[in-house]
Amino acid sequence: MTNSYYLLTLFGCAAVTWLPRVLPFVLTKAFALPSAIEKFLSYLPMTILTALLLQSLLTFKSGSFPSLRFPEILACIPALIVGIRTNDLMKIVLTGVVAIALLRLL
């Protein structure tokens, strides 16, 4: 009884995690979205990346303003330069990782 319960729970969790990620791709293959929705959705990747970047550059504490993380801000400068020059996400990420590693080494 317990093995089947755990197995059903595992498959249920997998389905709940998998379906919302795969179902939109399947549905958009079946029909075309209006151009206004496509334009709106085109902004999502940049918005998500900006939110992740700001979260890593700021320290949030309850009851006070966010404070800056200076090593991370300094590591963003070479990554930004590489991003402007190459427009290659892999090079940007590698530059940022190497920059923060060197700053933490010092």
Secondary structure, 3 states (H helix, E strand, C coil): CHHHHHHHHHHHHHHHHHHHHHHHHHHHHHCCCCHHHHHHHHCHHHHHHHHHHHHHHEECCCCCCCEECHHHHHHHHHHHHHHHHHCCHHHHHHHHHHHHHHHHHC
